[in-house]
Amino acid sequence: MKQFLTTIAIFGCLTTLSAQNYAGYWQQNADYTMQIDVDAEKGTYLGTQELVYTNNSPDTLDQVFYHLYFNAFQPGSEMDVRSRTIVDPDQRVGDRISKLSPDQIGYIKPKSLKQDGRDLSYEVAGTILEVKLNTPILPGATTTFNMEWDAQVPIQIRRSGRDNAEGVAYSMTQWYPKLAEYDFEGWHAYPYIGREFHGVWGNFDVTINIDENYVVGGTGYLQPDSKTKRGKKSWHFVAPEVHDFTWAADDEYIHDTYAGPNGVELNFYYKNNPEILENWKNLQPKTAELMKFFSETIGAYPYKQYSVIQGGDGGMEYAMCTLITGERKFESLVGVTAHEMAHTWFQFLMATNEGKHEWMDEGFTSYISARAMNKVMNSNRANPFQGSYRGYVYLANSGAEQPQTTHADRYATNRAYGITAYSKGAVFMAQLGYIIGQDALDKTIKRYYDDWSFKHPTPNDFIRVAEKVSGLQLGWYLMDWTQTTNTIDYAIKEVTPENEGTSITLERKGLMPMPIDLTVTFEDGSTQLYYIPLQMMRGQKPAAGISREVLADWAWAYPTYDLEVKSDKKVSKIVIDQSELMADVDRENNTFEAQ
């Protein structure tokens, strides 16, 4: 264990140093040492925290901000009011927060806060603690904050809480005062309204004192010094190089271990419920298969444990673990595990800002987990992303779409957020394979992991990796797909038989450009493939072993494109994008069939 922790620590230092090669990239560091004492009967706890913060930025900081997530679970909070005023509230929340009694609400109440031993002044503003520093933190400087707080765990409503619908006692996510992230864009002290998170990389040392009949699992490695005293057991965890810490506890948990790939220990915590035992046992080898797939397809899982834990209100990813509801059909249980485990790579290791770039988090995960399920469950679908394409096309044609650059909390509806983040985000990745070729996409994903794991990548960082791998210019794709609601709509406008072949006119009806794969089928059943490069790509995707004819570039401003099929055989059918990986919003005009 010591050797592994040292390796991770050294790796963390090296990534910080090597990251400077990325146009002056830097990131902050926050090391937490926390102890909490839980009154399991009342649902309250007392906590102490020492936070050693290193300012790796070029800026002098005269203030800091903490997240106090539990404060969202109080009547009148922003989460409560937003849920009661949005047109399509999350059914898990609805108006439930407004009805919480004083012993059911959540809160985190700082009792004292010091910087390097000196008291600080602070103010609680909803779910944010605003702190004015006595001594500014200079670039390259390290300072130590010490906090004492008391907290009440809310009745489980969204992600975190006690006594969830399946009877799990404690789902402890977003449970501690968490320092907000500061990066090249400044502070990200977002209020907790409904969406997800952004955190500072660091090391966690956490001791949880709770009634001795509880079993605890979560982030990090359980240390051998855990002990029992006066009816309580101390659970001591260490987690190197993570940006969050989560745990769950229940007095009826079964705890199984299963050997994962590359020496990883897989842990499973689930209720002793006879109706779910078989599914949870069968889940274990599937989880090992999933981890193997992700490690081979993206990059090796870098820690030595991962835990799948029954808890929460659906499925949610965390450091070295996930919380999922467990009373599901088997395929659903595997599916939610696949999705949440995939988040280990797409958001946790490549730690995007989920508030600003939620589609990189949910979309990339939806894409790669669909591929994983297709393999692990032996589905063998030619296009496992069809559901994502249907969702996106529905939204694009609905008139309710907002750009993917919209902050996750600013969508007009939950439906628009969900489709944009999950479906349109997945299509971004699958469609990139159509643009640059699947082999280049696979290499891009691996290069992205190699370059940006243990960092905070942005959309531009990802597309620059894709450009380096493919040799193509792709800024147009990132811009049109994520920063606008322009749609793709290509049509076969005219087909005219001629003496020595067939004349075809294609039309770009939508504002978003794309390269075109065209399949021409002749009356005798033979086919001819054509590829029309998009001029602004400044190149073409590889043929990938297929025979095709590469035609002249199509420049975006020209609404039509003419080509000649030179053959004495009669054309019976013409199809734009036979793979259906191009997200054309009206596929009815993509096919011509001779009468």
Buried (B, 14 or more C-beta within 10 A) or exposed (E): EEEBBEEBEEBBEEBBEEBEEBEEBBBBBBBBBBBBBBBBEEBBBBBBBBBBBBBBBEEEBEBBBBBBBBBBBBBEBBBBBBBBEBEEBBEBBEEBBBEBEEEBBBBBBBEEBBBEEEEBEBEBEBBBBBBEBBEEBEEEBBBEBBBBBBBBBBBBBBBBBBBBEBEBBBBBBBBBBBBBBBBBEEBBBBBBBBBBBBBBBBBBBBBBBBBEEBBBBBBBBBBEEBEEEEEBBBBBBBBBBBBBBBBBBBBBBBEBEBEBBEEBBBBBBBBEBEEBEEBBBEBBBBBBBBBBBBBEBBBEBBBBBBBBBBBBBEBBBBBBBBBBBBBBEBEBBBBBBBBBBBBBBBBBBBBBBBBBBBBBBBBBBBBBBBBBBBBBBEEEEEBBBEBBBEBBBBBBEEEBBBEBEBBBBEBBBBBBBBBBBBBBBBBBBBBBBBBBBBBBBBBBBBBBBEBBBBBBBBBEBBBBBBBEBBBBBBEBBBBBBBEBBBBBBBBBBEBEEEEEBBEBBBBBBBEBBBBBBBBBBBEEEEEBBBBBBBBBBEBBBBEEEEEBBEBEBBEBEEEEBEBEBEBEBEBBBBBBBBBBBBBBBBBEBBBBEEE
